[in-house]
Amino acid sequence: MKPVWKIRLTQTAEDDFQHILRWTHTNFGRRQSKTYARTLSLALSDLAHGPNVLGSRQREDIGCGFFTLHVARKGRRGRHFVVFRVSSSSAAPSIEVLRVLHETMDLPRHLPAAGS
């Protein structure tokens, strides 16, 4: 049986998530905001299978230990990346979600230093 990874969102990632949903609601309406919330949540849920879930990529180009997972999952479209790293701060396997960023953003500019 594979371990279930604990997923922890930083406050910045939580803020990103809420900002994305507010923006989507303002620009596309309540229904689309709810649909995209499910899409984002599905991507985060998939991380419970570990950092090597289908579609994740190790991203040494943006920082040591960083991974990205595009939110487009199971036929759902999306334009954001979940940026995460494996957390070494607990005994149980865990993933720390650092940001949820639009795919057109300059990712390194919006991420903490790898040692932070």
C-alpha positions in Angstrom: 0.0 0.0 0.0 1.4 3.3 -1.1 1.7 6.0 1.6 -0.7 9.0 1.5 1.2 12.2 1.4 0.1 15.0 3.6 -0.4 18.2 1.6 0.2 21.6 3.3 -0.4 24.9 1.5 1.6 27.9 2.6 -0.3 31.1 3.4 0.9 32.5 0.1 -0.5 29.5 -1.8 -3.8 29.8 0.1 -3.9 33.5 -0.9 -3.1 32.6 -4.6 -6.0 30.0 -4.6 -8.4 32.6 -3.2 -7.2 35.3 -5.6 -7.6 33.0 -8.6 -11.2 32.2 -7.6 -12.1 35.8 -7.0 -10.6 36.8 -10.4 -12.4 34.0 -12.1 -15.7 34.9 -10.4 -15.3 38.6 -11.5 -14.4 37.8 -15.1 -16.3 34.6 -15.8 -19.0 34.3 -13.1 -19.9 32.2 -10.1 -20.5 28.9 -12.0 -17.0 29.0 -13.7 -15.4 30.0 -10.4 -16.9 26.9 -8.8 -15.8 24.7 -11.7 -12.3 26.0 -11.5 -12.2 25.6 -7.7 -12.9 21.9 -8.3 -10.2 21.7 -11.0 -7.6 23.3 -8.6 -8.7 21.1 -5.8 -8.4 18.0 -7.9 -4.8 18.8 -8.8 -4.0 19.4 -5.1 -5.7 16.1 -4.2 -3.6 14.2 -6.8 -0.5 15.3 -4.8 -1.6 12.9 -2.0 0.0 10.2 -4.2 3.4 11.9 -3.9 5.6 14.2 -5.8 5.9 11.9 -8.8 2.2 12.0 -9.6 1.4 11.9 -13.3 2.2 15.3 -14.8 4.5 16.6 -12.1 8.0 17.8 -13.1 11.1 18.4 -11.1 12.1 22.0 -11.9 15.7 22.5 -11.0 15.6 25.4 -13.6 13.5 27.4 -11.1 15.2 26.3 -7.9 16.7 23.3 -6.1 14.0 20.9 -4.9 11.0 22.6 -6.7 8.4 20.7 -8.6 5.4 21.9 -10.7 2.1 20.2 -11.5 -0.1 21.7 -14.1 -3.7 21.9 -12.9 -5.2 20.5 -16.1 -6.4 17.1 -14.9 -8.7 14.4 -16.2 -10.1 16.4 -19.1 -10.4 19.6 -17.1 -8.6 22.6 -18.6 -6.6 25.0 -16.5 -3.9 27.7 -16.9 -2.1 27.4 -13.5 0.8 25.5 -12.0 1.0 24.2 -8.5 4.5 24.8 -7.3 5.6 22.6 -4.5 8.5 20.8 -2.8 8.9 17.8 -0.6 8.9 18.9 3.0 11.5 17.5 5.3 10.0 19.1 8.4 7.9 16.1 9.5 8.4 12.3 9.9 5.4 11.5 7.6 5.8 12.1 3.9 4.5 15.6 3.1 4.4 18.1 0.3 4.5 21.8 0.8 2.6 23.8 -1.8 4.4 27.1 -2.2 2.4 28.9 -4.9 -0.4 28.4 -7.4 0.7 30.5 -10.4 -0.5 31.3 -13.8 1.4 29.4 -16.5 2.5 32.6 -18.2 4.2 34.0 -15.1 7.9 34.1 -14.6 8.0 31.4 -11.9 11.4 32.0 -10.3 10.4 35.7 -9.7 7.4 34.6 -7.6 9.1 31.9 -5.5 11.1 31.9 -2.3 14.8 31.0 -2.4 15.2 27.3 -2.4 16.7 27.3 1.1 13.8 29.2 2.6 
